[in-house]
Each structure stands twice: as structure tokens, then as C-alpha cells.
Amino acid sequence: MKYTYYGQSCFGLEINGKHLLFDPFISDNPLAKHIDIHQIKADYIFVSHGHGDHVGDLVSIAKRTNATVVGAYEITEWCLQQGIQQVHPMNLGGQWQFPFGKVKFVTAVHSSVLPDGTYGGNPGGFILTTEEGNLYYSGDTALTMDMQLIPRWANLDVAILPVGDNFTMGADDAILAAGFIQCKKIIGVHYDTFGYIKIDHEQTIRKFSDAGLQLTLPTIGAEMIL
């Protein structure tokens, strides 16, 4: 499973020859100006919720790649109205077997509205169960007791959690979340892009280390094998 970080909460996964893109927000991210969105591949685009810093490049990338957009029913309906051809609607608690593996759409505690004011349905996160490993992307969320259910659904190899605080969990709650989901390998997202979510990298990594966890805060454009 190959991971590429594109900034904020946007990242790509290559699994079993398929290219998955999550929460595409690149063009308007001042920290990601060196990323050429026209070079990003996508067979599927997963959308956790409708905020602009998660869907900013959704329409343009989906139209260029003809990717299937996966997310809450309300978001996929909005995508169809924008001229996107391929969608797969989901709702909380549901799961589906895709060619690369199984995906379950799970609870996130946040808000969701699309850039034009359209209701975005419930925010969520995704659990991926694949031959190349199991991954949980929480989306934007507060710490929630529902996370304790996740080990019943998947034995996680890695989890992607927000650590920027203010709008989502910060480091302290993300450490608690790692305990709930029983995963020691964490990749941080949703930090540094705006003043409200700038973090001290060394201090944050140290907190996780002191808790017996491995936190990675990748540079934008970085690739790694999970």
C-alpha cells in the first residue's frame, strides 16, 4: 500500500493497482503550491465531508480522471449536479466490496456543508480492509466513543487522524483515539494549513512517542509504503 501526502487532509493510496484519492484540497492550499493536480491519478475519490478544505479540487480531478466519487449520499448527489459521471453513495454504518478491498463508512463528529451552501449530509470516516493492509481514515472528527467499535471491524495496520486541534481532535485526543482503535502507527493530517491549526511538530511527535505510539507528520509530496 503506497501512501502519498498532498497536504491538509488530502492523500493518495495505491492499492492492488487502483489509485484512491481522499479529500482533494490542493490548489488553494498555500503549502501545496508545488503539487501539480493534473498529474494526480484517481480511480476512486473518497470524500469524508463537504467542507471546502476537503472538496476544493474534487470536481476538476473527478472530471479529468473519470474517478468514482465515494461519500455520503448528499455529497454524491451534489457531485452529479456538478457534472461528475461516476459516484457511489454511502451512509453511516454501511460497507461495500470494491475491487481493491472492503470499505466501511463510519461515524465522525463534525459538521458538513458544501462550498455553495448545499447540505452535505453526515460527515464520516472510512475503514479499508484490503489484501495489502487495513487502514482507518477518521476524516475531520472529535474524539468519539464510537471509535471503540473499530477493532471489531478491522485489525488496523495504520490510522490517519487529524492532530491540528481547534476544528478537530488535537494531539491529546488523537492519542486517546489511537487507544480506542488499537492502532500504534498513526499518520497525522489536518494541521499547519491555517493559523488555527498550526502545531509544534517536535512536541506533537514526542507526545505520541511518550504514549508508545509512532506518529508520522509527512512533508507535502512525500511518498511511503505503509
WOWOSUL-V679570 format. One line per field, one symbol per residue. ss: DSSP state (a for helix, b for strand, c for the rest). psi: psi as a letter, one per 20 degrees, with the letter a starting at -180 (. if undefined). burial: b if it has 9 or more other ideal C-beta (glycine too) atoms within 8 Angstrom, else e. A space follows every 10 residues. Layout:
# WOWOSUL-V679570
ss = ???
psi = ???
burial = ???
This chain:
# WOWOSUL-V679570
ss = cbbbbbbccb bbbbbccbbb bbccccccca aaccccaaac cccbbbcccc caaaaccaaa aaaaaccbbb bbaaaaaaaa accccbbbbb ccccbbbbcc bbbbbbbccc ccbcccccbc cccbbbbbbb ccbbbbbccc ccccaaaaaa aaaccccbbb bbcbcccccb aaaaaaaaaa acccbbbbbc ccccaaaccc aaaaaaaaaa cccbbbcccc ccbbbc
psi = oppppjqdjp rqpopkiqop ppmooghjoh ikhipohiip qphqopohrj qhjijhjggg ggggikqppp aqghghghgh hjjphpqoqr rpiqrqorhi aqpporpqob roqrhjippj apqrrpppor hjrpqpoiap qrpqhhhihg ihhqophqqo qqjiafiaqa gghhggghgg ilpioppqrl qhhrhhkpro gggghggggh jkqoppnqqp iqqqp.
burial = bbbbbbbbbb bbbbbbebbb bbbbbbeebe bbeebebeeb ebbbbbbbbb bebbbbbbbe bbbebebbbb bbbbbbbbbb eeebebbbbb beeeeeebeb bbbbbbbbeb ebbbeeebeb bbbbbbbbbb eeebbbbbbb bebbeebeeb bebbebbbbb bbbbbebbbb bebbbbbbeb bebebbbbbb bebeeebebe eeebbebbbe eebebbbbeb beeeeb
